[in-house]
Amino acid sequence: MEQGREEQALQVTIDRFERDARGQRLAVLVFDDEQQLVVPQTALPKDSRRGDVLVLTFAPDPEATRTRAERVARLQHELFGE
C-alpha cells in the first residue's frame, strides 16, 4: 500500500439479479452513493442473495499486467509498425 494512503473498504449491496441478452445471470451491485456495478453472478460468493452487503477488494495482478502490455505492444507493432 502507498505510504500515507489509508485502506478503505468498499461496500456494496446486491440490489437485484438480471439476465443479459445472452441469458447470463448478472448481479447489480449498488454503492452507498447509488453508483451501480454490474458483474456476472458467478463472481459473487456462493449463495449470495439480494440485500447482502459485500466488501470489495482490489489487488494488483503483475502477471496479467505484463501479459496485456505485451499483447498491446504486439498489436501496435502489427498495426503501426512501431
C-alpha positions, 0 to 999 in steps of 0.5 A: 500500500502507498505510504500515507494512503489509508485502506478503505473498504468498499461496500456494496449491496446486491440490489437485484439479479438480471439476465443479459441478452445472452441469458447470463445471470448478472448481479447489480451491485449498488454503492452507498452513493447509488453508483451501480456495478454490474458483474456476472453472478458467478463472481459473487460468493456462493449463495449470495442473495439480494440485500447482502452487503459485500466488501470489495477488494482490489489487488494488483495482478503483475502477471496479467499486467505484463501479459496485456502490455505485451499483447498491446505492444504486439498489436501496435507493432502489427498495426503501426509498425512501431 
